[in-house]
């Protein structure tokens, strides 16, 4: 039995704020957008490198206030990029966690928490 990659769905309430946060601030790109009609809620896929997220304005798709962990082997570089941007609602910093990882957590405008981490699985083997 095999399983493929997981794609989290995060609830959003405002397309403009979502794009300001995920695209302009974090650096994701929009892969595609879907609406059943111009007046209906947005569902879109965004990605950055190997990380894929779905964002949905549909009330039944998911709950606001979710949390996801996103592994990266470039945490310091990502932190430098975010620090250089003029996003007034977040100034994340790298935290050293007691279990050995370093985490950078940001909360989107809808209460979803994204933790970028250099968890053990992202590190090169020391053997």
The first five atom37 places (N, CA, C, CB, O) and aatype in JSON, in Angstrom:
{
  "aatype": [20, 20, 20, 20, 20, 20, 20, 20, 20, 20, 20, 20, 20, 20, 20, 20, 20, 20, 20, 20, 20, 20, 20, 20, 20, 20, 20, 20, 20, 20, 20, 20, 20, 20, 20, 20, 20, 20, 20, 20, 20, 20, 20, 20, 20, 20, 20, 20, 20, 20, 20, 20, 20, 20, 20, 20, 20, 20, 20, 20, 20, 20, 20, 20, 20, 20, 20, 20, 20, 20, 20, 20, 20, 20, 20, 20, 20, 20, 20, 20, 20, 20, 20, 20, 20, 20, 20, 20, 20, 20, 20, 20, 20, 20, 20, 20, 20, 20, 20, 20, 20, 20, 20, 20, 20, 20, 20, 20, 20, 20, 20, 20, 20, 20, 20, 20, 20, 20, 20, 20, 20, 20, 20, 20, 20, 20, 20],
  "atom_mask": [
    [1, 1, 1, 1, 1],
    [1, 1, 1, 1, 1],
    [1, 1, 1, 1, 1],
    [1, 1, 1, 1, 1],
    [1, 1, 1, 1, 1],
    [1, 1, 1, 1, 1],
    [1, 1, 1, 1, 1],
    [1, 1, 1, 1, 1],
    [1, 1, 1, 1, 1],
    [1, 1, 1, 1, 1],
    [1, 1, 1, 1, 1],
    [1, 1, 1, 1, 1],
    [1, 1, 1, 1, 1],
    [1, 1, 1, 1, 1],
    [1, 1, 1, 1, 1],
    [1, 1, 1, 1, 1],
    [1, 1, 1, 1, 1],
    [1, 1, 1, 1, 1],
    [1, 1, 1, 1, 1],
    [1, 1, 1, 1, 1],
    [1, 1, 1, 1, 1],
    [1, 1, 1, 1, 1],
    [1, 1, 1, 1, 1],
    [1, 1, 1, 1, 1],
    [1, 1, 1, 1, 1],
    [1, 1, 1, 1, 1],
    [1, 1, 1, 1, 1],
    [1, 1, 1, 1, 1],
    [1, 1, 1, 1, 1],
    [1, 1, 1, 1, 1],
    [1, 1, 1, 1, 1],
    [1, 1, 1, 1, 1],
    [1, 1, 1, 1, 1],
    [1, 1, 1, 1, 1],
    [1, 1, 1, 1, 1],
    [1, 1, 1, 1, 1],
    [1, 1, 1, 1, 1],
    [1, 1, 1, 1, 1],
    [1, 1, 1, 1, 1],
    [1, 1, 1, 1, 1],
    [1, 1, 1, 1, 1],
    [1, 1, 1, 1, 1],
    [1, 1, 1, 1, 1],
    [1, 1, 1, 1, 1],
    [1, 1, 1, 1, 1],
    [1, 1, 1, 1, 1],
    [1, 1, 1, 1, 1],
    [1, 1, 1, 1, 1],
    [1, 1, 1, 1, 1],
    [1, 1, 1, 1, 1],
    [1, 1, 1, 1, 1],
    [1, 1, 1, 1, 1],
    [1, 1, 1, 1, 1],
    [1, 1, 1, 1, 1],
    [1, 1, 1, 1, 1],
    [1, 1, 1, 1, 1],
    [1, 1, 1, 1, 1],
    [1, 1, 1, 1, 1],
    [1, 1, 1, 1, 1],
    [1, 1, 1, 1, 1],
    [1, 1, 1, 1, 1],
    [1, 1, 1, 1, 1],
    [1, 1, 1, 1, 1],
    [1, 1, 1, 1, 1],
    [1, 1, 1, 1, 1],
    [1, 1, 1, 1, 1],
    [1, 1, 1, 1, 1],
    [1, 1, 1, 1, 1],
    [1, 1, 1, 1, 1],
    [1, 1, 1, 1, 1],
    [1, 1, 1, 1, 1],
    [1, 1, 1, 1, 1],
    [1, 1, 1, 1, 1],
    [1, 1, 1, 1, 1],
    [1, 1, 1, 1, 1],
    [1, 1, 1, 1, 1],
    [1, 1, 1, 1, 1],
    [1, 1, 1, 1, 1],
    [1, 1, 1, 1, 1],
    [1, 1, 1, 1, 1],
    [1, 1, 1, 1, 1],
    [1, 1, 1, 1, 1],
    [1, 1, 1, 1, 1],
    [1, 1, 1, 1, 1],
    [1, 1, 1, 1, 1],
    [1, 1, 1, 1, 1],
    [1, 1, 1, 1, 1],
    [1, 1, 1, 1, 1],
    [1, 1, 1, 1, 1],
    [1, 1, 1, 1, 1],
    [1, 1, 1, 1, 1],
    [1, 1, 1, 1, 1],
    [1, 1, 1, 1, 1],
    [1, 1, 1, 1, 1],
    [1, 1, 1, 1, 1],
    [1, 1, 1, 1, 1],
    [1, 1, 1, 1, 1],
    [1, 1, 1, 1, 1],
    [1, 1, 1, 1, 1],
    [1, 1, 1, 1, 1],
    [1, 1, 1, 1, 1],
    [1, 1, 1, 1, 1],
    [1, 1, 1, 1, 1],
    [1, 1, 1, 1, 1],
    [1, 1, 1, 1, 1],
    [1, 1, 1, 1, 1],
    [1, 1, 1, 1, 1],
    [1, 1, 1, 1, 1],
    [1, 1, 1, 1, 1],
    [1, 1, 1, 1, 1],
    [1, 1, 1, 1, 1],
    [1, 1, 1, 1, 1],
    [1, 1, 1, 1, 1],
    [1, 1, 1, 1, 1],
    [1, 1, 1, 1, 1],
    [1, 1, 1, 1, 1],
    [1, 1, 1, 1, 1],
    [1, 1, 1, 1, 1],
    [1, 1, 1, 1, 1],
    [1, 1, 1, 1, 1],
    [1, 1, 1, 1, 1],
    [1, 1, 1, 1, 1],
    [1, 1, 1, 1, 1],
    [1, 1, 1, 1, 1],
    [1, 1, 1, 1, 1],
    [1, 1, 1, 1, 1],
    [1, 1, 1, 1, 1]
  ],
  "atom_positions": [
    [[0.85, -1.18, 0.0], [0.0, 0.0, 0.0], [0.89, 1.24, 0.0], [-0.96, 0.0, 1.22], [1.87, 1.31, 0.75]],
    [[0.56, 2.2, -0.82], [1.34, 3.43, -0.9], [0.43, 4.64, -0.74], [2.12, 3.52, -2.23], [-0.74, 4.62, -1.14]],
    [[0.97, 5.68, -0.15], [0.24, 6.93, 0.01], [1.04, 8.04, -0.65], [-0.03, 7.25, 1.51], [2.27, 8.0, -0.66]],
    [[0.36, 9.01, -1.2], [1.02, 10.13, -1.87], [1.1, 11.32, -0.93], [0.28, 10.51, -3.17], [0.72, 11.25, 0.24]],
    [[1.6, 12.41, -1.45], [1.79, 13.64, -0.7], [0.46, 14.17, -0.16], [2.46, 14.7, -1.58], [-0.58, 14.0, -0.8]],
    [[0.48, 14.81, 0.99], [-0.68, 15.42, 1.62], [-0.78, 16.88, 1.19], [-0.6, 15.31, 3.16], [0.23, 17.58, 1.12]],
    [[-1.99, 17.34, 0.9], [-2.21, 18.75, 0.55], [-3.19, 19.36, 1.55], [-2.74, 18.89, -0.91], [-4.39, 19.09, 1.47]],
    [[-2.71, 20.17, 2.48], [-3.61, 20.81, 3.44], [-4.53, 21.82, 2.75], [-2.8, 21.5, 4.55], [-4.15, 22.47, 1.78]],
    [[-5.74, 21.93, 3.28], [-6.68, 22.96, 2.84], [-6.85, 23.92, 4.0], [-8.08, 22.35, 2.39], [-7.19, 23.51, 5.11]],
    [[-6.6, 25.2, 3.75], [-6.72, 26.23, 4.78], [-7.87, 27.17, 4.43], [-5.39, 27.02, 4.93], [-8.03, 27.56, 3.27]],
    [[-8.65, 27.52, 5.43], [-9.81, 28.39, 5.24], [-9.35, 29.83, 5.16], [-10.83, 28.2, 6.38], [-8.55, 30.29, 5.97]],
    [[-9.88, 30.54, 4.17], [-9.64, 31.98, 4.02], [-10.99, 32.68, 3.91], [-8.74, 32.28, 2.76], [-11.99, 32.05, 3.57]],
    [[-11.02, 33.99, 4.2], [-12.26, 34.75, 4.15], [-12.18, 35.93, 3.21], [-12.61, 35.23, 5.52], [-13.21, 36.53, 2.89]],
    [[-11.0, 36.28, 2.75], [-10.83, 37.49, 1.95], [-9.7, 37.24, 0.95], [-10.52, 38.74, 2.86], [-8.54, 37.08, 1.32]],
    [[-10.06, 37.22, -0.32], [-9.09, 36.92, -1.38], [-7.92, 37.89, -1.38], [-9.78, 36.94, -2.73], [-6.77, 37.47, -1.5]],
    [[-8.19, 39.18, -1.24], [-7.13, 40.19, -1.26], [-6.14, 39.98, -0.12], [-7.73, 41.59, -1.18], [-4.93, 40.02, -0.33]],
    [[-6.65, 39.76, 1.09], [-5.78, 39.54, 2.24], [-4.99, 38.23, 2.09], [-6.6, 39.51, 3.54], [-3.81, 38.16, 2.45]],
    [[-5.64, 37.21, 1.55], [-4.96, 35.93, 1.35], [-3.79, 36.09, 0.38], [-5.94, 34.87, 0.82], [-2.7, 35.58, 0.64]],
    [[-4.01, 36.79, -0.72], [-2.95, 36.98, -1.7], [-1.84, 37.88, -1.16], [-3.52, 37.57, -2.98], [-0.66, 37.66, -1.45]],
    [[-2.21, 38.89, -0.39], [-1.2, 39.75, 0.23], [-0.3, 38.94, 1.15], [-1.88, 40.9, 1.02], [0.92, 39.13, 1.15]],
    [[-0.88, 38.04, 1.95], [-0.11, 37.24, 2.9], [0.66, 36.12, 2.21], [-1.04, 36.66, 3.95], [1.88, 36.04, 2.34]],
    [[-0.03, 35.26, 1.48], [0.59, 34.06, 0.93], [1.49, 34.34, -0.28], [-0.47, 33.07, 0.54], [2.54, 33.71, -0.43]],
    [[1.1, 35.27, -1.14], [1.85, 35.53, -2.36], [2.9, 36.62, -2.13], [0.9, 35.93, -3.51], [4.09, 36.4, -2.3]],
    [[2.44, 37.81, -1.74], [3.36, 38.94, -1.59], [4.32, 38.77, -0.4], [2.57, 40.24, -1.42], [5.51, 39.06, -0.53]],
    [[3.82, 38.3, 0.74], [4.67, 38.19, 1.92], [5.46, 36.87, 1.95], [3.83, 38.31, 3.18], [6.69, 36.89, 1.99]],
    [[4.76, 35.74, 1.93], [5.47, 34.46, 2.07], [6.2, 34.02, 0.79], [4.5, 33.39, 2.47], [7.2, 33.31, 0.87]],
    [[5.71, 34.44, -0.37], [6.41, 34.09, -1.6], [5.86, 32.89, -2.35], [7.81, 33.85, -1.3], [6.52, 32.38, -3.26]],
    [[4.68, 32.42, -1.98], [4.04, 31.35, -2.76], [3.63, 31.91, -4.11], [2.81, 30.76, -2.0], [3.58, 33.12, -4.31]],
    [[3.34, 31.0, -5.04], [2.8, 31.43, -6.34], [1.44, 30.76, -6.52], [3.78, 31.06, -7.53], [1.19, 29.69, -5.97]],
    [[0.59, 31.39, -7.28], [-0.73, 30.84, -7.56], [-0.6, 29.85, -8.71], [-1.76, 31.96, -7.89], [-0.14, 30.22, -9.79]],
    [[-1.0, 28.61, -8.49], [-1.0, 27.59, -9.53], [-2.29, 27.62, -10.33], [-0.79, 26.19, -8.93], [-2.28, 27.53, -11.56]],
    [[-3.4, 27.75, -9.63], [-4.69, 27.87, -10.29], [-5.73, 28.38, -9.31], [-5.13, 26.51, -10.87], [-5.58, 28.27, -8.09]],
    [[-6.8, 28.95, -9.86], [-7.94, 29.44, -9.09], [-9.21, 28.85, -9.69], [-7.99, 31.0, -9.08], [-9.29, 28.63, -10.9]],
    [[-10.21, 28.59, -8.83], [-11.48, 28.07, -9.33], [-12.64, 28.71, -8.57], [-11.53, 26.54, -9.19], [-12.61, 28.85, -7.35]],
    [[-13.67, 29.08, -9.33], [-14.96, 29.51, -8.8], [-16.02, 28.87, -9.69], [-15.1, 31.09, -8.76], [-15.84, 28.78, -10.9]],
    [[-17.1, 28.44, -9.1], [-18.21, 27.92, -9.91], [-18.91, 29.05, -10.65], [-19.21, 27.17, -9.02], [-19.55, 28.82, -11.68]],
    [[-18.78, 30.27, -10.13], [-19.38, 31.47, -10.72], [-18.62, 32.66, -10.16], [-20.93, 31.57, -10.42], [-18.03, 32.56, -9.08]],
    [[-18.62, 33.78, -10.87], [-17.87, 34.97, -10.41], [-18.3, 35.43, -9.02], [-18.06, 36.11, -11.39], [-17.48, 36.0, -8.29]],
    [[-19.54, 35.2, -8.63], [-20.04, 35.67, -7.34], [-19.87, 34.63, -6.23], [-21.51, 36.03, -7.47], [-20.26, 34.88, -5.09]],
    [[-19.28, 33.49, -6.55], [-19.14, 32.42, -5.56], [-17.72, 32.37, -4.98], [-19.48, 31.07, -6.19], [-16.81, 32.99, -5.52]],
    [[-17.54, 31.64, -3.87], [-16.25, 31.6, -3.17], [-15.11, 31.05, -4.02], [-16.37, 30.77, -1.93], [-15.3, 30.27, -4.95]],
    [[-13.91, 31.49, -3.67], [-12.68, 31.11, -4.35], [-12.11, 29.83, -3.73], [-11.64, 32.25, -4.27], [-12.16, 29.63, -2.52]],
    [[-11.57, 28.98, -4.59], [-10.77, 27.82, -4.17], [-9.52, 27.88, -5.04], [-11.56, 26.42, -4.33], [-9.63, 27.94, -6.26]],
    [[-8.33, 27.88, -4.42], [-7.12, 27.98, -5.23], [-6.0, 27.14, -4.66], [-6.68, 29.43, -5.33], [-5.97, 26.79, -3.48]],
    [[-5.07, 26.83, -5.56], [-3.86, 26.12, -5.16], [-2.7, 27.08, -5.28], [-3.63, 24.85, -6.03], [-2.55, 27.8, -6.27]],
    [[-1.86, 27.09, -4.23], [-0.63, 27.86, -4.24], [0.53, 26.91, -3.95], [-0.67, 29.03, -3.18], [0.33, 25.84, -3.37]],
    [[1.72, 27.3, -4.37], [2.88, 26.45, -4.1], [4.14, 27.28, -4.0], [3.03, 25.39, -5.2], [4.23, 28.4, -4.48]],
    [[5.11, 26.67, -3.34], [6.46, 27.24, -3.23], [7.38, 26.04, -3.12], [6.61, 28.23, -1.98], [7.32, 25.27, -2.16]],
    [[8.24, 25.88, -4.12], [9.1, 24.71, -4.18], [8.24, 23.46, -4.12], [10.15, 24.73, -3.03], [7.34, 23.31, -4.95]],
    [[8.47, 22.56, -3.19], [7.69, 21.34, -3.1], [6.47, 21.43, -2.19], [8.55, 20.24, -2.63], [5.77, 20.44, -2.0]],
    [[6.21, 22.6, -1.63], [5.09, 22.78, -0.71], [3.85, 23.23, -1.5], [5.44, 23.81, 0.4], [3.9, 24.24, -2.21]],
    [[2.76, 22.49, -1.36], [1.5, 22.82, -2.03], [0.42, 22.99, -0.97], [1.1, 21.71, -3.07], [0.26, 22.14, -0.09]],
    [[-0.32, 24.1, -1.06], [-1.45, 24.37, -0.16], [-2.68, 24.68, -0.99], [-1.12, 25.53, 0.82], [-2.58, 25.26, -2.07]],
    [[-3.83, 24.31, -0.47], [-5.09, 24.75, -1.05], [-5.71, 25.76, -0.1], [-6.06, 23.55, -1.31], [-5.71, 25.56, 1.12]],
    [[-6.23, 26.85, -0.65], [-6.9, 27.88, 0.14], [-8.35, 27.93, -0.32], [-6.2, 29.28, -0.03], [-8.63, 27.95, -1.52]],
    [[-9.27, 27.95, 0.64], [-10.68, 27.88, 0.29], [-11.52, 28.9, 1.05], [-11.21, 26.49, 0.55], [-11.38, 29.05, 2.26]],
    [[-12.39, 29.6, 0.31], [-13.39, 30.47, 0.93], [-14.68, 29.71, 1.22], [-13.67, 31.67, 0.02], [-15.6, 30.27, 1.82]],
    [[-14.78, 28.46, 0.81], [-15.98, 27.65, 1.03], [-16.08, 27.26, 2.49], [-15.96, 26.39, 0.13], [-15.15, 26.69, 3.05]],
    [[-17.21, 27.57, 3.12], [-17.35, 27.34, 4.56], [-17.31, 25.87, 4.95], [-18.64, 27.94, 5.05], [-16.94, 25.57, 6.08]],
    [[-17.67, 24.96, 4.1], [-17.7, 23.55, 4.46], [-16.41, 22.79, 4.22], [-18.77, 22.88, 3.73], [-16.32, 21.61, 4.57]],
    [[-15.4, 23.43, 3.64], [-14.17, 22.72, 3.29], [-13.27, 22.46, 4.49], [-13.42, 23.5, 2.26], [-12.63, 21.41, 4.56]],
    [[-13.2, 23.39, 5.41], [-12.28, 23.26, 6.53], [-12.59, 24.34, 7.56], [-10.81, 23.35, 6.07], [-13.41, 25.22, 7.32]],
    [[-11.92, 24.26, 8.69], [-12.14, 25.22, 9.78], [-11.0, 26.23, 9.82], [-12.26, 24.48, 11.13], [-9.85, 25.88, 9.59]],
    [[-11.31, 27.49, 10.13], [-10.23, 28.44, 10.36], [-9.47, 28.06, 11.63], [-10.78, 29.89, 10.46], [-10.0, 27.36, 12.49]],
    [[-8.25, 28.52, 11.73], [-7.46, 28.23, 12.92], [-6.7, 26.92, 12.83], [-8.33, 28.21, 14.11], [-6.35, 26.35, 13.86]],
    [[-6.45, 26.44, 11.64], [-5.69, 25.21, 11.46], [-4.2, 25.47, 11.66], [-5.95, 24.61, 10.05], [-3.76, 26.61, 11.74]],
    [[-3.44, 24.39, 11.74], [-1.99, 24.5, 11.88], [-1.32, 23.51, 10.95], [-1.55, 24.25, 13.36], [-1.75, 22.35, 10.85]],
    [[-0.28, 23.95, 10.26], [0.5, 23.06, 9.4], [1.98, 23.3, 9.69], [0.18, 23.3, 7.9], [2.4, 24.4, 10.03]],
    [[2.76, 22.24, 9.53], [4.22, 22.32, 9.65], [4.8, 22.08, 8.27], [4.78, 21.29, 10.71], [4.45, 21.11, 7.6]],
    [[5.69, 22.95, 7.86], [6.29, 22.89, 6.54], [7.79, 22.78, 6.71], [5.9, 24.14, 5.67], [8.43, 23.7, 7.22]],
    [[8.35, 21.66, 6.28], [9.78, 21.43, 6.45], [10.58, 22.16, 5.37], [10.09, 19.93, 6.43], [10.18, 22.21, 4.21]],
    [[11.73, 22.71, 5.78], [12.62, 23.38, 4.85], [14.06, 23.2, 5.31], [12.27, 24.88, 4.73], [14.33, 23.12, 6.51]],
    [[14.97, 23.14, 4.36], [16.39, 23.11, 4.71], [17.02, 24.49, 4.49], [17.13, 22.03, 3.89], [18.24, 24.62, 4.49]],
    [[16.18, 25.5, 4.3], [16.64, 26.87, 4.07], [15.94, 27.84, 5.03], [16.38, 27.29, 2.6], [15.51, 28.92, 4.61]],
    [[15.82, 27.48, 6.29], [15.08, 28.3, 7.25], [15.68, 29.69, 7.42], [15.04, 27.6, 8.59], [14.95, 30.68, 7.45]],
    [[17.0, 29.78, 7.52], [17.63, 31.09, 7.71], [17.41, 32.0, 6.5], [19.14, 30.92, 7.97], [17.11, 33.19, 6.66]],
    [[17.54, 31.46, 5.3], [17.32, 32.24, 4.09], [15.87, 32.71, 4.0], [17.7, 31.42, 2.84], [15.61, 33.85, 3.63]],
    [[14.93, 31.83, 4.32], [13.52, 32.21, 4.31], [13.27, 33.32, 5.33], [12.63, 30.98, 4.6], [12.54, 34.26, 5.04]],
    [[13.87, 33.2, 6.51], [13.72, 34.24, 7.54], [14.27, 35.58, 7.03], [14.45, 33.82, 8.84], [13.65, 36.62, 7.25]],
    [[15.42, 35.55, 6.36], [15.99, 36.79, 5.81], [15.04, 37.42, 4.78], [17.37, 36.51, 5.16], [14.85, 38.63, 4.76]],
    [[14.46, 36.58, 3.93], [13.52, 37.09, 2.92], [12.31, 37.75, 3.58], [13.06, 35.95, 2.0], [11.92, 38.85, 3.19]],
    [[11.74, 37.08, 4.57], [10.56, 37.65, 5.24], [10.92, 38.93, 5.99], [9.95, 36.64, 6.2], [10.14, 39.88, 6.0]],
    [[12.08, 38.95, 6.62], [12.51, 40.12, 7.39], [12.7, 41.34, 6.5], [13.8, 39.83, 8.13], [12.55, 42.48, 6.95]],
    [[13.03, 41.12, 5.24], [13.26, 42.21, 4.31], [11.99, 42.78, 3.69], [14.16, 41.76, 3.23], [12.05, 43.75, 2.94]],
    [[10.85, 42.19, 3.99], [9.59, 42.64, 3.41], [8.86, 43.57, 4.38], [8.7, 41.45, 3.04], [9.0, 43.45, 5.6]],
    [[8.09, 44.47, 3.83], [7.34, 45.43, 4.65], [5.91, 44.94, 4.87], [7.32, 46.82, 3.97], [4.96, 45.6, 4.45]],
    [[5.76, 43.8, 5.51], [4.44, 43.28, 5.84], [4.15, 43.68, 7.28], [4.35, 41.71, 5.64], [4.81, 43.18, 8.2]],
    [[3.19, 44.58, 7.51], [3.01, 45.15, 8.85], [2.4, 44.22, 9.9], [2.17, 46.34, 8.75], [2.4, 44.56, 11.08]],
    [[1.87, 43.07, 9.49], [1.12, 42.24, 10.42], [1.9, 41.05, 10.97], [-0.11, 41.74, 9.76], [1.36, 40.29, 11.78]],
    [[3.14, 40.88, 10.55], [3.93, 39.75, 11.06], [5.41, 40.06, 10.93], [3.58, 38.44, 10.31], [5.87, 40.53, 9.89]],
    [[6.14, 39.79, 11.98], [7.6, 39.89, 12.0], [8.14, 38.61, 12.66], [8.09, 41.18, 12.77], [8.64, 38.66, 13.78]],
    [[8.03, 37.48, 11.96], [8.4, 36.2, 12.59], [9.89, 36.08, 12.84], [7.94, 35.05, 11.72], [10.71, 36.68, 12.14]],
    [[10.22, 35.3, 13.84], [11.61, 35.04, 14.18], [11.79, 33.53, 14.34], [12.02, 35.8, 15.49], [10.82, 32.8, 14.54]],
    [[13.01, 33.09, 14.25], [13.32, 31.67, 14.42], [13.39, 31.35, 15.91], [14.66, 31.31, 13.71], [14.06, 32.04, 16.68]],
    [[12.68, 30.29, 16.29], [12.66, 29.83, 17.67], [13.39, 28.5, 17.75], [11.2, 29.7, 18.21], [13.2, 27.63, 16.9]],
    [[14.22, 28.33, 18.77], [14.9, 27.06, 19.02], [14.0, 26.23, 19.93], [16.33, 27.27, 19.68], [13.7, 26.62, 21.06]],
    [[13.56, 25.08, 19.42], [12.61, 24.26, 20.14], [13.33, 23.24, 21.03], [11.67, 23.53, 19.16], [14.43, 22.79, 20.71]],
    [[12.71, 22.87, 22.16], [13.36, 21.94, 23.09], [13.63, 20.57, 22.48], [12.5, 21.77, 24.31], [14.51, 19.85, 22.97]],
    [[12.93, 20.18, 21.44], [13.12, 18.86, 20.82], [14.16, 18.88, 19.72], [11.81, 18.35, 20.26], [14.38, 17.88, 19.04]],
    [[14.82, 20.04, 19.52], [15.96, 20.09, 18.63], [15.75, 20.79, 17.3], [16.41, 18.74, 18.36], [16.73, 21.08, 16.61]],
    [[14.52, 21.07, 16.92], [14.31, 21.77, 15.65], [14.34, 23.28, 15.87], [12.97, 21.34, 15.0], [14.28, 23.76, 17.01]],
    [[14.42, 23.99, 14.79], [14.24, 25.44, 14.8], [13.0, 25.72, 13.98], [15.52, 26.22, 14.23], [12.85, 25.2, 12.88]],
    [[12.11, 26.54, 14.52], [10.82, 26.82, 13.89], [10.63, 28.31, 13.68], [9.69, 26.26, 14.73], [11.07, 29.14, 14.48]],
    [[9.95, 28.64, 12.6], [9.55, 30.01, 12.3], [8.04, 29.94, 12.06], [10.34, 30.61, 11.05], [7.59, 29.35, 11.08]],
    [[7.27, 30.54, 12.94], [5.82, 30.44, 12.87], [5.2, 31.78, 12.49], [5.25, 29.96, 14.19], [5.56, 32.83, 13.03]],
    [[4.27, 31.72, 11.53], [3.49, 32.89, 11.15], [2.02, 32.5, 11.18], [3.9, 33.41, 9.73], [1.66, 31.36, 10.89]],
    [[1.18, 33.46, 11.52], [-0.26, 33.24, 11.54], [-0.87, 34.09, 10.44], [-0.88, 33.59, 12.94], [-0.63, 35.29, 10.36]],
    [[-1.66, 33.44, 9.58], [-2.27, 34.18, 8.48], [-3.42, 35.05, 8.98], [-2.76, 33.21, 7.39], [-3.8, 34.94, 10.15]],
    [[-3.99, 35.91, 8.14], [-5.07, 36.8, 8.58], [-6.35, 36.09, 9.01], [-5.4, 37.75, 7.48], [-7.28, 36.73, 9.49]],
    [[-6.41, 34.77, 8.84], [-7.62, 34.0, 9.14], [-7.42, 33.07, 10.33], [-8.03, 33.21, 7.93], [-8.29, 32.24, 10.61]],
    [[-6.29, 33.2, 11.02], [-6.01, 32.41, 12.21], [-5.32, 31.09, 11.96], [-7.26, 32.16, 12.91], [-5.12, 30.32, 12.9]],
    [[-4.94, 30.8, 10.72], [-4.21, 29.56, 10.42], [-2.73, 29.76, 10.75], [-4.38, 29.16, 8.92], [-2.15, 30.79, 10.41]],
    [[-2.14, 28.78, 11.41], [-0.74, 28.86, 11.84], [0.13, 28.01, 10.92], [-0.59, 28.4, 13.32], [-0.1, 26.81, 10.78]],
    [[1.12, 28.64, 10.31], [2.08, 27.94, 9.46], [3.43, 27.97, 10.17], [2.18, 28.6, 8.04], [3.97, 29.04, 10.44]],
    [[3.96, 26.79, 10.46], [5.26, 26.7, 11.1], [6.24, 26.11, 10.09], [5.2, 25.83, 12.4], [6.11, 24.96, 9.67]],
    [[7.21, 26.91, 9.72], [8.29, 26.47, 8.84], [9.38, 25.95, 9.76], [8.82, 27.64, 7.89], [9.79, 26.63, 10.7]],
    [[9.86, 24.74, 9.49], [10.76, 24.08, 10.43], [11.93, 23.41, 9.73], [10.0, 23.05, 11.25], [11.81, 22.95, 8.59]],
    [[13.05, 23.36, 10.41], [14.19, 22.58, 9.93], [14.23, 21.27, 10.72], [15.54, 23.38, 10.09], [15.29, 20.85, 11.2]],
    [[13.09, 20.63, 10.84], [12.96, 19.38, 11.6], [14.03, 18.39, 11.15], [11.55, 18.76, 11.41], [14.63, 18.54, 10.09]],
    [[14.26, 17.39, 11.97], [15.33, 16.42, 11.76], [15.31, 15.84, 10.36], [15.22, 15.3, 12.78], [16.38, 15.6, 9.79]],
    [[14.14, 15.61, 9.77], [14.08, 14.98, 8.44], [14.62, 15.88, 7.33], [12.64, 14.61, 8.13], [14.86, 15.4, 6.22]],
    [[14.82, 17.19, 7.59], [15.37, 18.07, 6.57], [16.9, 18.17, 6.63], [14.77, 19.44, 6.71], [17.53, 18.69, 5.71]],
    [[17.47, 17.68, 7.7], [18.92, 17.8, 7.89], [19.67, 16.68, 7.18], [19.26, 17.8, 9.37], [19.18, 15.56, 7.07]],
    [[20.84, 17.0, 6.7], [21.68, 15.97, 6.09], [22.18, 15.02, 7.17], [22.87, 16.61, 5.33], [22.39, 15.42, 8.32]],
    [[22.38, 13.79, 6.81], [22.89, 12.81, 7.74], [24.27, 13.2, 8.22], [22.92, 11.42, 7.11], [25.11, 13.63, 7.43]],
    [[24.49, 13.06, 9.51], [25.8, 13.41, 10.07], [26.74, 12.21, 10.11], [25.62, 13.98, 11.47], [27.82, 12.3, 10.69]],
    [[26.34, 11.1, 9.51], [27.2, 9.9, 9.51], [28.19, 9.9, 8.39], [26.36, 8.65, 9.42], [28.98, 8.96, 8.25]]
  ]
}
